[in-house]
Amino acid sequence: MASGGSSRRSRRPQLAVAERIARRLYDGVAAVEWVPSDEADVFRLTFSSGLEPRYLKLPRPGTRIVWREVVMLPALRARGFPVHEFEHCRGEPADPGAAFHVTREVEHVPGPELVAADPSAGHRLAARLGQLVRRLEGLDAGAIPGSVRWNRDPSAWWRPQCRALIGDRRWPAPARRWAGRILARLDTPPAGFGGWYGEMLIRRDGSFVMIDWTTAGAYWACGQAAICLEGLAEWGEEHKRDLVRHFLRGYAPAGLTRPELEELRLWRLHGPLAWTMLHHPSEEEIRRAANDVRRSEASDDPAEWF
């Protein structure tokens, strides 16, 4: 959730608003501390009364992200997904800028630390995450309030990045071909749910709470799985193949079908190709992403793609 980026740290948080809300909701507020975050204003509340810390989340001006969480997360929680339960919240459709929610502080162990200290707990987490992602991808986005809706706007849904890659002759031909395939999929209406970037608060036993649903909504088959696999693979060179395989055991206990494997491969490559094109990439960035293409084409074992 938190970020140390200089641009985020230089942004002015809505401290006065946060303090006003906190003191209206709670007695004995000792401190309201800003936690730098990507797309919202997050504050940690501590109390002189001994009450455990809380987190207050406010929308940045002109955004609907917090309002979307206020309406979306209870619907997902009612379906059995491990998301935050709000202690207090507000979310009026007519005024999404006034939305907020408050949650209790949850124990968190960073994923790389968890798997280094207790690989079995990391494996349990990966398998459980695979099960949840399979269920998540099966949701009808239209039935979940606050979901991002797909559209045909040529300036949205990663289409500009794919077109820019195809037109950049520095990229090798295989990468341009994959960008063309991804662009074609982006122009096809998705039938499922996804777009969550795998952010979690993790306990030492490997259980977790899913957080930060800023872009969740309509998505394509296997797309959410690829996002989560990429995140797990960043938890350490020594453990990444085991984590990928445990995730897939939860996600597809009988094994991936051939169409699923190909969809997973496509969405695995969407990550490095599209993210690299968020700016004019250097030759080194292109080389790294092209290596991802080669690895993914060379094996049908997803554990070898990362």
N, C-alpha and C positions, 0 to 999 in steps of 0.2 A: 504494500500500500504506500509506504513512505518512499520518498525520493530525495536524493541529495543534490539534484541539479541546481546550478546557480540561478537559472531563470526562475525556477519555482521558489527558491529561497528569497529572491528579490521581490517577488509578488507580495502585495499587502494583504494579509489575511483579514477576515471580517471579525476581528477580535471583540469589538464592542458588541456586535450582534450576538456572538457566541456567549459572552459573559452575561448578557441580558437574559438569554434563553436559559442558561445553566442556573442562574440564581432564581429564576421563576420556577424552575422544576425541582430544585433541591435546596435544602438547608445546609449550611456549613461548607459551602464551596470554598476551598482553600486556594486553588489555582486553576487557571484555564490556559493550557499550553498548546500552541499550534504545532501540529505534526505535518511537515511538508508532504504534499500528496500531489498526484498527477492531475486530477480533473475536478477536484472538489476541495473545500476547506475542511480539514479534520482537526479536532481539538481533543486533547486528553484532559478530562476533568478529575481532579483529586479533591479530597474532602477532609476537613478537620475532625469530623465525627467518627472516622474509622471506616466509613463506607468504601467499598472497593472502587477503584477507578472506573470511569465510564468514558466512552468516545462519542462525541457529538460531530455529526457530519452535516455541512451546509453546502448548498450549490454555489458555484462561482456565478457571478452575474451573467445572465443570458443563456444559462444552460438548464437542461431538464434532467440531468443525470440522477440527482438525489431523489427527485420526484419519481423517476422510473423505478429506483430501488424500493421506495416506499410502497409502491403498488405491486411490484413484481415479486419481491422476496417472500411476502406472506403466502402468495399463490404457490411458490415453489416449496416452501416449508410445509404447506398443507399436503403436498404430493410426496413428502418424505425426504426431501433433499436437505442436507445439513447446512442450512444457512442461518444467519443471525436472526434472533428474535428481538424485535424492537421493544425497549422499555418505554420509550416515548417516540412519537413520530407525528408529522403533519405532512399532508400531500394533497393539495387542492388542485384539480385539473385546471381551474381558471387562473391559478397563480403558482405555477411550478417553481418560480424563483423563491417562494417563501417556504418551500419544503425543508424539512430537516428530519433526522432520526438520531436516536441515542441507543447505544448498545453497551453491554457490560464488557469489561476487559476480559479477553480470553488468553489463556496460556499459548505461547507460540515458540516453537523451536524451528529455526530455518531448516529447510529440507536437506541441504548438504550436511549440516551438523547432525540431524537425525540419522541419516543413513550411514554416516561415518561411525557414530556411536553404537547404533543398534540396527544392523542391516535387515534383520527380520522385521522390525517395525516399519522400515522403509518399504519392504516388500509387501507387507499387509496394506500399507497406504496405497501403493501403486495398484494392487489388485482391486481394492475397494473403489479407488478412483475410476478404474476401467469399468466396473459395474455401473457406477453412477453416470458416467459419460454415455454408456449405451442407453440407459434410460433417458438421459437428458436429450440425446439426439432423436429419440422417438417422440418427443413432445410436439404438439401442434402449437407453433408460435402464436397463431391467432387466438388461442385459448388462454394465453398468459398475458395479463395486462402489463403494459409498459414495454412490451417487446419491440425491438427495432424491426421495422418492416422493410423487406427487400423492395427495390425499385429499379427502373430501367435507366435512370439518369446516367449518362455516359461519364459524368464527372465524379461519380460515387463508386463505392464498393470496390476499391483497389483497381478499377479499370484504368485510370490514368497511369498508374505505375506499370501495369502490364504493357500498355501501348508504348510507353517510353522505353521499356526494356527491349521490346521487339524492334524499335527504331534505332537503338544504340548498337552500332556495328562492332563495338568493342566486345560485346558478349558473344561467346561461342554459339554455334548453331543449335546444339541441344538445349541450351538454356532458352533461346528464343522460341524454340518449338514448344517447350513446356509453358512458357508465358502465353503462347497462343492457345494452348489447351485450357489453361486457367481462365483466360479471358472468355473463352466460349462457355465455361461452366458458370462464370459470374453473370453471364447473360441468360442463364437458365434459371427459372424460379426455383428456389430451394423448398424442400418439403418438410424440413425438420427444424430443430432448435440448436443453437450453439452461439459462438461468438464470445464466450467467456474465456478470459485469458489465463485461466488456471491459478488465480491468486487464492491462497489458502492461509488460514491460521492453523498451525499444526501442533498437536499435543504429543507428549513423549511416547504415548502408546501407539502412535501412528494414526489416530483418528484426527479429524480436521473439520473446520468450518469453511465453506466456500464464500469468498467475499469479492467485492468490486465488480459488479455486473454492469459496467458502464456501456457495453456494446452488445449485450446478450439479446438474442431474438432469432429471427429467421436465418437458417444456415443450411448447409448441404451435408449429406451423408458423409461420415468419416472426417469432416472438417474439424469438429471439436476434439475428436480423438487425436488428430495430428498436432493440434495446439498443445494438448496436455503432454503428449510424448516428447515434444520439443522441450517443454519445461522440465520434465523429469530427466532428460538427457543432460541437462546442465547441472545436475546435482553431483557430478564427479565422474571423472574418466573411469575410475575403478568399478563403479556401480551402475553405470548407465545402461549397459546391455541387460543386466538382471532386472532393473526397474522397468525397462521397456517390455520385457517378456512377461513379467508379472502383471503389468497393466493389460497386456493383450489377453492373458488368461482370464482376467475379469471381464474384459470387453467382449471377447469372442471365445468362450470356453471350448467350443468345438472347432476352433480355428477360423481364420478369415476365408471367406469365399474369394474366388478370383476377382470378381467385380469389386469387392470390398478392398482387396489388396491394392488394386489399381487406383481406386478413389483415395485410399490412404496415402499412396505414393504421390498422387497429384497434390493433395493438400499439405503433405510434408514439404514439398518443394515450393508451394505458395509462400510459406514463411520466409525463407532466406531470399527468394527472388523479389517478392513485393517489398519487404522491409528494406532491402538494400536500395531500392529505387525511390525511397522517400526523399532522397536528396541525390545530387549528381555523384555517383559512386566513384571511388578511386579504383585504380587498376588492382590494388590488393583486395579491396572489397569484392570486386568482380571475380577475382581468382578464387576467393574462399567460397562464394556462392556457387561458382561453376564446379568446384570440388564436391559440394553437396549434391549437385545434379549427377555427377559421375558415380558417387557412392550409391545413390538411390536407384540408378539404372542398373548397377552391377549385381544387385542381390534382391531376392524376394523375401529376405529375412529383415523385417523392419529394425531389428536390433543392430543391423549392420549399416543402417542409413545415417547414424549419428556419430 
